Amino acid sequence: MDKKSFHLVADDLKDFVKGLPDIQVSDERLPELRATGVEMIKNFFPQQAQQGKKIQISDEVSIFLYTPKDKSLEKYPVLYYIHGGGYISGMADMNDYLHQKRADSLNVVLVAIEYRLAPEHPFPIPLQDCMLGFEWTHANIEQFNGDKDRITIMGESAGGGLAAALNLYIKDKTAYKPKNQILIYPMLDYKTSQDPENYPNKYVGEYLWTHQTNQYGWQALHGDKEIAKEDIGYFSPSHAADLTGLPNTYIGVGSLDLFLEEDMNYAIGLVRAGVPTTLDVVNGAVHAFDMVSSKTSDQFNERLHTLLKNIL
């Protein structure tokens, strides 16, 4: 395996990275990428009957609702979840098994948003869809015994980027007050892969999500229209002008993930803005490492589970 960083991969993740596909994405290959992503998820999680309840909230947008088995509480915390996929792939129920497991083990209501994907639907459509889903959740929360004061926004990869953007938008434009934001290896900075040959960290981004796929994902999200200066943070949260007033934040990322440095920099920005922030850098971990069974992944997921149990 001709990779600069392979010797830095955690030993229990080496077999996983050896089996990862070398993704080259283009307009022509996008359908293949989307299908490959679905197949990978199917291999990671046990396949059972659909557990989330699909609810159409507009002509174009739907959510999947997961309620806990325990029905004893009057009000439940709510986890509003945004899936990953580089802004160009993925679907709300691709983690169906994990969503139901998390709803049951944390005793929460989980709402997963099915936002529209780029390049067919560039910025700001995915963010608008996520906002629509959040507003629906808030407006209908009593129907599933949710607590308006305990809504946490969570996402992974591009979903983490959208979670960060959504929290910025909510803070700037609305009176809603999410309790926390949980960002799992979030995709935050459109500039990361603009000059890959001169990128200072040569050990990140060699597996699964590379500079090439990152460039394509951001270009797809951007589309053909110019993004107004005042909206740049909602497009790419790393470039938001003001991070003050954001909810308590957790960021988890692998040390070999392409998003490592943008995530670390965002954490620094949050801390400087007075936002209570926890950063967990997982040594030897690559993008999406948490989806495979390994000691490194299991320990990370246990830490995340404990955190969620304590803050929700």
N, C-alpha and C positions, 0 to 999 in steps of 0.2 A: 504494500500500500504506500504510494508515493505522496505522503502528506507530511508537512512540516511538524504538525502537532500530534501525530499519532502516539508518540512516546509520552505525551502529557495526558492522554485520555485515561481516566480511571480504569484500573484493570478489569473491573466487573462490567464496564461498558464497552470494552474493546470489541467483543463479538457483535454487539449491537451496531457499532459504527461501521464494522466491516460489511455488514449486510445492508447498509443504507444505499439507496439509489443515487447515482450521480445525476442530479436534476438539471436539465437545460430547458429553460422555459422561453416560449415565444408565443405569438398569437396562434400559430398553427398547432403548437404542442400543448396549449392550455387545457383543452379537454382531457388529454392524457394525464396531465398533472393533477387535475381535479379528481379523476378516477383513481389514480395512484394513491392520493391522500386518503380517500375513503377506504381503500383496501388496507392501507397501513393501520388505520384506526380499528378496522375489524379484526386485525391480527393482534392488536394490543389488548382488547377488552372482550370478555365473554359475551357471546351473542345470545340475546334473549328477545322476547317479544317487546315491541315498543312500549316503554314505560311512561314517557312523558305524554301529556295531553296537549295536542296541537290546537291552538286557538288563533283564528284569523282576526287580526286587529285592524286591518285596512285591506284594500284591494290588493296591495303589493306585499304587505308585511304580516308575518305571523310570529307567534312565540310558542315555546314548549313549556308547559307548567309541570313541575315536579313537587308533590306534597309529601311530607313525612308520614311514616306508618303510625307514629305516635300522634293521637288525636286529643291528648289531654290538656294542652295549653289553650288559653284564650287567645293569645297572640304569638305569632312566630316571627323570628327575624327573617329577612328576605335577602337572598343572594341573587343579584341580577347579573347574569353571565353572558359574556360576549366571546364567541369562538374565534379561533385563529385561522390562519390560512393565507397569510401574506397579502390580505385585502383582495385576493383574487380566487380563493378557493375555500373549501370548508362549508359546513352546514351546522345549524343549531343543534341538531340531535345526534351529531357524530360521536359525542361523548355520553350518549343516552344512559348507558349502564353506570358510568361514573357519576352522572348528575343525580340519578336516583339513589345511588349508594351514599352520596354526600348529603342529600336531603334527609335520608334516614339516620345517618350516623351523627350529623350535626343538629338534627331536629330543626331544620329550616325549610322554608319554601324557596325553591330555586326556579327562576324564570330565565329561560335561554332565548335570546332574540335571533330571529332569522333575518338578518339584514341582507340587502342586495349587494352583489359583488361587482368590483371593477374587473375589467375595463368597461363592461357594458354599462355600469352605473358608477361613474367617478365621483370624487368629492364634490359637493358635501353629502351626497345621497346616503352612503353607509352611515355617516354620523346622524343624519336626520332620522333614518330608520331606527337607530339605537335610541335616540331621544324620544321618538314616538313610542317605542316599547317601554321606556322608563316611565313616560307619562301615563301609559295604559296601566302599568303595574301600580303606580301611585293611586290612580283613580279607582281601580278595581280591587284594591288590596284587602278590603273588608270581606270580599267574597271568598277569599281563601285564608282568612284569619291572619293576615300579615300585619306587621307593625310598621307604621309610616316612619317612625323615629329610628328604625333599625334596618335600613336598606344599605347593603354593601354592594358596590359595583366591582366586578371581577372579570378578568379576561386574560387569555394567554396569547403571546406573539402579536399578530395584528389585532387580535381581540384585546390584548393588553394596551396597545396603542389607542384603540378606539375607547377603551375604558378611561384612559388618561385624558383623551380629548373630550369625552363626554363629561367628565368631572369638571374640566376647565369651562366648558360651555354652560353647564348647570350653574357653576359659581358665578360666572360673568353675566348670564342672561336670565336667571330664574331665581325663585325664592326657595327652591328645594335644598335640602341639607342631607346628602348621603352621609352615612356614618363612617365608612371606610372605603378605600380603593385598594384592591389586591391585583398587582400587576406581575404576571408570570412571564419572564423574558419578553417584556413588551417591545414592540417595534415603534420607535419614537422619532427617529431622526432621518429625514429624507436625504441628508448630505453624507451619511455614513459611507456609501459606496460610489460616490461621484468620482473619486480618484483612487480606485482599488489598488493600483500598482504602488502608490505611495502611502497607503494606509499604514499608520505606525505600528499596529499590532499584527504581526504575520501569523500568529497562532490561532486567530479566531476565524470563524466563518468557513471552515473547510468541509463541514459536514451538513447535509440536508438543506440548510438555508445559507446560500453563498452570496458573494457580492453580485454575481450575475442575476440570480433570482431576486435579490433585494432591489437592484436597479429596476428590474421589470415591474415588480410589485408597486414601487413608488410611482413610476411613470404611469402605470395603469390607473392608480388612484388619482393622480393629478389630472389626467385627461388633457384636453386641448385648451381649456379656458384658463386665463390668468387667475391666480388666487390673490385676493386682496390682502394687503399687509396686515390689516386688523384680524384677518381670519387664519393667518399662517399657523398659529398655535393649535387651532382646531384641526388643521391638516396634519401638522407635525409637532406634537407637544413639546419636543426639545426646544422649539423656538418660540414658545409662549413668553410673552413679555412679563407676566406677573403670575407667580405661583402661590402667593399668599392666600390664605383662606381655604385651601384645599383640604379634604378630609385626611384623617390618619392614613398613612400609606405603608404598604409592604411591597417590596420588589424582590423577586427571586430570579436568579440568572446563573447559567453555567460559565465557568472561566474560559471556555473555548467557544462560546456562543458569539456569533457575529454582533449581537446587540449588547455585549458586555459593557463596552465603554460608554455608549450612549445611555445605558441604564444607570451606570455608576454616576455619570455626570448629572442625570436627572435627579438622582437621590441627593447629590450634593446641593443642587438648586433648591430642592424641597427643604432640606435642612436649613439652608441660608434664609429661606422664606418663613421659617418658624413652623413648618409642618412636621408633626411627629412622624418619623420615618424609620423603617427597618429595612436594611439591605442584606440579603443573603446570597453571597457568591459561592457557588458550589464547585469546589476544586475538581478538575478533570471532567466536567460535564459539558455536553454539547447541546445544541438546540433540540428541544422535545425529549430530552433525556428522561423526564419524569414519567413518561408513558410506558417505559419498559421496566420489567421487574429486575431489579438489581439492588445490592446493598446501598449504593449511592442514591438511587432513586427512592428506595423505600424510606431511607432516613430523611430525605428531603420532604417526602410526602407526609411523613409522621410529624415533622416540625410544622409543616403548613397546616395540617389537621389540628394540631394543638393550638396554633395561633388563631385559626378560624373559630375554634370552640371558645377561646378566651375573649375574642373581640366582638363576635356577632351579637 
